[in-house]
Amino acid sequence: MISTKILIPDIKSVPIAWVFEHYCRLDQKLTGQDIKIKSIFNPSERTPSMCIYFKKDREKYYYKDFSTDKGGDCVDLVQQILGIDTRLNTMHKIVRDYNEFVLHNNGGYDLQVFKQYNKYKIDRYEIRQWNTLDKSFWGKYGIGSRMLEHYNVKPLTTYTMFKEEDGVYKVLNIEGSNIYGYFKKDGTLVKIYQPKVQKKKFLKVKDYIQGSEQLSGSDSLVIVSSLKDGMCLKKMYPHIDFLAPDSENTMIKKEYLDSISSNYKTCYILFDNDEAGNRSTVKYCNQFNYLKPLYLQLSKDISDSVMDHGYLKVKEYIDSKL
């Protein structure tokens, strides 16, 4: 028979790492590293999109599930997993579960000292000339080198990443075909795009809104999911401008979007044709009442729709929604 004696009095005494390890059923100890797992809220997910990450300034773990837009601290996690009505009741549940864990494990949880993990940073890169492989890839979307150069996309031969751990520098040299750097007009690298890589297709270097330096104040402004989508849209509608934030889950700052929206007759948002894209569309429209939602129900996004159905059909579809 298990004792009902309370070993831990309140939530402050429960290790945060244990909460994530226990309720997410992790197969590794959290010692300060960031990890990515398949969403526990979306059983059908194939590619892991739920990040459990350590905030150094707070010495605590948090999570963000990009497939459902859920996120928060360990209490938010358990409340959302178990569907508990209040945060207070959730904390009581965590304390009870931890006490039971302690009783079953002869003393409880082995507290870890969180290690400060450094992340790889991009150090160097080498720009090359456009070639036939680039033409083959971008040509599927009808995007040529002139459009790419206008939006400061450059082909790369290689790039180098490094990080320091315990006084030792670790260096990774990555090279191959179909590697592209996204740059600002002043030559600052902001993102690397590797479309042929299954993991880490995008490596963010700096915060930046694609398309922001090419705004002309034309008839319409459209917020899109990616630079590639924006360039496809620009080819169909030369009179439009577009903005592409770092991701659909990244909200453009209100003061910035409000300040430029007055330069346009109409402002639209056209995100991916999936649950995450629809959810982000609603979130944007709730915050910016002048945004009009567009839904392209052909393929996953604008560029895939162009590749699968051709520019003419995609343009006809969008024309019918405008």
C-alpha positions as CSV (number, residue, x, y, z in Angstrom):
1,M,0.0,0.0,0.0
2,I,1.4,3.4,-1.0
3,S,1.6,6.0,1.8
4,T,-0.5,9.1,1.5
5,K,2.0,11.2,3.4
6,I,2.8,14.5,1.6
7,L,6.6,14.5,0.8
8,I,6.6,17.7,-1.2
9,P,4.4,20.5,0.1
10,D,4.0,22.7,-3.0
11,I,4.9,23.3,-6.7
12,K,8.0,25.2,-5.8
13,S,9.6,22.0,-4.6
14,V,8.9,20.0,-7.8
15,P,11.8,20.0,-10.3
16,I,10.7,21.7,-13.5
17,A,12.8,19.3,-15.6
18,W,11.0,16.3,-14.0
19,V,7.6,17.8,-15.1
20,F,8.7,17.9,-18.7
21,E,10.4,14.5,-18.6
22,H,7.5,12.8,-16.9
23,Y,4.5,14.2,-18.8
24,C,6.2,14.3,-22.2
25,R,7.7,10.8,-21.5
26,L,11.1,11.9,-22.6
27,D,13.8,9.3,-23.1
28,Q,16.6,11.7,-22.0
29,K,17.4,13.9,-18.9
30,L,17.1,17.6,-19.3
31,T,20.4,19.2,-18.2
32,G,20.1,22.6,-19.9
33,Q,20.0,21.4,-23.6
34,D,17.2,22.3,-26.0
35,I,15.3,19.4,-27.6
36,K,12.7,18.9,-30.3
37,I,10.0,16.1,-30.2
38,K,6.9,15.2,-32.0
39,S,3.9,17.1,-30.8
40,I,2.1,15.5,-27.8
41,F,-1.0,17.5,-28.8
42,N,-0.9,16.3,-32.5
43,P,-0.6,12.5,-32.7
44,S,-0.6,12.6,-36.5
45,E,2.5,14.8,-36.7
46,R,5.4,13.2,-38.7
47,T,8.1,15.8,-38.4
48,P,8.9,17.0,-34.8
49,S,7.8,20.5,-34.2
50,M,7.5,20.8,-30.4
51,C,10.5,22.5,-28.8
52,I,11.4,22.1,-25.1
53,Y,13.9,24.9,-24.5
54,F,15.9,26.3,-21.6
55,K,15.9,30.0,-20.9
56,K,19.3,30.9,-19.4
57,D,18.1,34.2,-17.9
58,R,15.4,32.4,-15.9
59,E,17.1,29.1,-15.3
60,K,13.8,27.4,-16.4
61,Y,12.4,25.2,-19.1
62,Y,9.6,26.2,-21.4
63,Y,7.9,24.7,-24.4
64,K,6.5,25.8,-27.8
65,D,4.5,23.4,-30.0
66,F,4.5,24.9,-33.5
67,S,1.9,22.5,-34.9
68,T,-0.8,23.7,-32.4
69,D,0.6,27.0,-31.3
70,K,0.5,25.9,-27.7
71,G,3.3,27.0,-25.4
72,G,4.3,28.2,-21.9
73,D,5.8,26.8,-18.7
74,C,5.6,23.4,-17.1
75,V,2.2,24.2,-15.5
76,D,0.8,25.3,-18.8
77,L,2.1,22.0,-20.3
78,V,0.3,19.8,-17.8
79,Q,-2.9,21.8,-17.8
80,Q,-3.1,21.5,-21.6
81,I,-2.2,17.8,-21.7
82,L,-4.7,16.8,-19.0
83,G,-7.4,19.4,-19.7
84,I,-7.5,20.7,-16.1
85,D,-9.8,23.6,-15.5
86,T,-7.5,26.0,-13.5
87,R,-3.8,26.6,-13.1
88,L,-4.1,26.1,-9.3
89,N,-5.7,22.6,-9.7
90,T,-2.9,21.8,-12.2
91,M,-0.3,22.6,-9.7
92,H,-2.0,20.4,-7.1
93,K,-2.0,17.6,-9.7
94,I,1.7,18.0,-10.4
95,V,2.5,17.9,-6.7
96,R,0.5,14.7,-6.2
97,D,2.1,13.0,-9.2
98,Y,5.6,14.0,-8.0
99,N,4.9,12.7,-4.5
100,E,3.8,9.4,-6.0
101,F,6.9,9.3,-8.1
102,V,9.1,9.9,-5.1
103,L,7.4,7.1,-3.2
104,H,7.8,4.6,-6.0
105,N,11.5,5.6,-6.7
106,N,12.9,5.4,-3.2
107,G,13.8,9.0,-2.6
108,G,12.8,10.8,-5.8
109,Y,14.4,12.6,-8.6
110,D,18.1,13.1,-9.1
111,L,18.4,16.9,-9.4
112,Q,20.6,18.0,-12.3
113,V,22.9,21.0,-12.4
114,F,21.9,22.8,-15.6
115,K,24.8,23.1,-18.0
116,Q,25.1,26.2,-20.2
117,Y,24.9,24.8,-23.8
118,N,26.1,27.1,-26.6
119,K,24.5,26.9,-30.0
120,Y,26.3,26.7,-33.3
121,K,26.7,30.1,-35.0
122,I,27.4,30.8,-38.7
123,D,30.9,32.1,-39.0
124,R,31.8,32.2,-42.7
125,Y,30.2,31.6,-46.1
126,E,31.3,31.6,-49.8
127,I,29.1,33.0,-52.5
128,R,29.2,31.4,-56.0
129,Q,27.7,31.9,-59.4
130,W,24.3,30.7,-60.4
131,N,24.3,27.4,-62.2
132,T,22.0,24.9,-64.0
133,L,21.1,23.1,-60.7
134,D,19.8,26.4,-59.4
135,K,17.9,27.0,-62.5
136,S,16.3,23.5,-62.2
137,F,15.3,24.1,-58.6
138,W,13.9,27.7,-58.8
139,G,12.6,27.2,-62.3
140,K,9.9,24.8,-60.9
141,Y,8.4,27.9,-59.3
142,G,9.0,30.2,-62.3
143,I,11.5,32.2,-60.3
144,G,14.6,33.4,-62.2
145,S,17.9,34.9,-61.2
146,R,16.7,38.5,-61.7
147,M,13.9,38.0,-59.2
148,L,16.3,36.3,-56.8
149,E,18.8,39.1,-57.0
150,H,16.2,41.7,-56.5
151,Y,15.3,40.0,-53.2
152,N,19.0,39.5,-52.3
153,V,19.1,35.7,-52.6
154,K,22.6,34.4,-53.4
155,P,23.8,30.9,-54.1
156,L,26.4,29.5,-51.6
157,T,29.2,27.0,-52.1
158,T,29.8,26.4,-48.4
159,Y,29.3,27.9,-44.9
160,T,31.0,27.3,-41.6
161,M,29.4,27.0,-38.2
162,F,31.1,27.0,-34.8
163,K,30.5,26.8,-31.1
164,E,32.6,26.8,-28.0
165,E,32.1,24.2,-25.3
166,D,34.4,23.9,-22.2
167,G,37.1,25.9,-23.9
168,V,37.0,23.7,-27.1
169,Y,35.9,25.1,-30.4
170,K,33.8,22.8,-32.5
171,V,33.6,23.6,-36.2
172,L,31.2,22.3,-38.9
173,N,31.9,23.0,-42.6
174,I,28.8,22.4,-44.7
175,E,29.0,22.4,-48.5
176,G,26.9,21.1,-51.3
177,S,24.5,22.2,-54.1
178,N,21.2,24.1,-53.7
179,I,22.4,26.1,-50.7
180,Y,21.2,29.7,-50.6
181,G,21.9,32.8,-48.5
182,Y,19.1,35.3,-47.8
183,F,20.7,38.7,-47.4
184,K,19.7,42.3,-46.6
185,K,20.6,45.0,-49.1
186,D,23.7,46.0,-47.1
187,G,25.0,42.4,-47.5
188,T,24.1,41.2,-44.0
189,L,23.3,37.4,-44.0
190,V,19.9,36.8,-42.3
191,K,19.0,33.2,-43.2
192,I,20.3,30.1,-45.0
193,Y,17.9,28.0,-47.1
194,Q,18.8,24.4,-47.8
195,P,15.7,23.0,-49.7
196,K,17.3,19.5,-50.3
197,V,17.9,18.9,-46.5
198,Q,15.2,17.1,-44.5
199,K,16.1,18.8,-41.2
200,K,17.2,22.4,-40.7
201,K,16.0,23.6,-44.1
202,F,16.2,27.1,-42.7
203,L,19.0,28.4,-40.5
204,K,18.0,31.8,-39.0
205,V,20.9,34.2,-38.5
206,K,19.2,37.5,-37.7
207,D,15.7,38.8,-37.2
208,Y,14.4,40.1,-40.6
209,I,11.2,40.5,-42.5
210,Q,11.7,39.4,-46.1
211,G,10.4,41.9,-48.6
212,S,10.6,44.9,-46.2
213,E,13.4,46.6,-48.1
214,Q,11.6,46.2,-51.5
215,L,8.3,47.9,-50.5
216,S,7.1,50.4,-53.0
217,G,3.7,51.4,-51.6
218,S,1.8,50.0,-54.6
219,D,-1.8,48.9,-54.7
220,S,-1.8,45.9,-52.3
221,L,0.3,44.4,-49.6
222,V,0.2,40.7,-48.9
223,I,1.7,38.9,-45.9
224,V,3.0,35.5,-47.0
225,S,4.6,32.5,-45.4
226,S,8.0,32.6,-47.1
227,L,10.2,34.6,-49.4
228,K,9.7,31.9,-52.1
229,D,5.9,32.3,-51.8
230,G,6.3,36.1,-52.0
231,M,8.5,35.9,-55.2
232,C,5.9,33.6,-56.8
233,L,3.2,36.1,-55.9
234,K,5.2,39.0,-57.2
235,K,5.7,37.4,-60.6
236,M,1.9,37.0,-60.9
237,Y,1.1,40.4,-59.6
238,P,4.0,42.9,-60.2
239,H,1.9,45.7,-58.7
240,I,1.8,44.1,-55.2
241,D,4.3,44.2,-52.4
242,F,4.7,41.4,-49.9
243,L,6.2,40.7,-46.4
244,A,7.4,37.3,-45.2
245,P,8.1,37.1,-41.5
246,D,10.6,34.5,-40.2
247,S,7.7,32.0,-39.8
248,E,3.9,31.9,-39.7
249,N,4.2,31.9,-35.9
250,T,6.2,35.1,-35.9
251,M,4.0,38.1,-35.4
252,I,5.1,41.3,-37.2
253,K,5.3,44.1,-34.7
254,K,2.1,46.1,-34.6
255,E,3.6,49.5,-34.8
256,Y,5.6,48.6,-37.9
257,L,2.7,47.0,-39.8
258,D,0.3,49.8,-38.8
259,S,2.7,52.4,-40.0
260,I,3.1,50.9,-43.5
261,S,-0.4,49.7,-44.1
262,S,-1.6,53.2,-44.8
263,N,0.5,53.2,-48.0
264,Y,-1.7,50.5,-49.5
265,K,-5.3,50.4,-50.7
266,T,-5.8,46.8,-49.5
267,C,-3.8,44.5,-47.2
268,Y,-4.1,40.7,-47.3
269,I,-2.7,37.7,-45.6
270,L,-2.1,34.4,-47.5
271,F,-0.5,31.7,-45.4
272,D,-0.1,28.0,-45.9
273,N,-3.1,25.8,-46.7
274,D,-2.9,23.7,-43.5
275,E,-4.1,23.9,-39.9
276,A,-1.1,25.9,-38.7
277,G,-1.4,28.4,-41.5
278,N,-5.2,28.8,-40.9
279,R,-4.6,29.3,-37.2
280,S,-1.9,32.0,-37.8
281,T,-4.2,33.7,-40.3
282,V,-6.9,34.0,-37.7
283,K,-4.4,35.3,-35.1
284,Y,-3.1,38.0,-37.5
285,C,-6.6,39.1,-38.5
286,N,-7.7,39.3,-34.9
287,Q,-4.8,41.7,-34.2
288,F,-4.9,43.7,-37.5
289,N,-8.5,44.3,-38.5
290,Y,-7.5,45.8,-41.8
291,L,-6.0,42.5,-43.0
292,K,-8.2,40.5,-45.4
293,P,-7.6,36.7,-45.3
294,L,-7.0,34.8,-48.6
295,Y,-7.1,31.0,-48.7
296,L,-5.4,29.2,-51.6
297,Q,-6.9,25.7,-51.5
298,L,-4.8,24.1,-54.1
299,S,-1.5,22.8,-52.7
300,K,0.2,23.5,-49.4
301,D,1.4,27.0,-50.2
302,I,1.7,29.4,-53.1
303,S,5.0,28.1,-54.5
304,D,3.8,24.4,-54.4
305,S,0.6,25.5,-56.0
306,V,2.5,27.1,-58.9
307,M,4.7,24.0,-59.2
308,D,1.7,21.6,-59.2
309,H,-0.8,23.6,-61.2
310,G,1.0,26.3,-63.1
311,Y,0.9,30.1,-62.8
312,L,-2.2,30.6,-64.9
313,K,-4.5,28.3,-62.7
314,V,-3.1,29.8,-59.5
315,K,-3.6,33.3,-60.7
316,E,-7.1,32.6,-61.8
317,Y,-7.9,31.1,-58.4
318,I,-6.5,34.1,-56.5
319,D,-8.3,36.5,-58.9
320,S,-11.6,34.9,-57.9
321,K,-10.9,35.6,-54.2
322,L,-9.7,39.2,-54.5
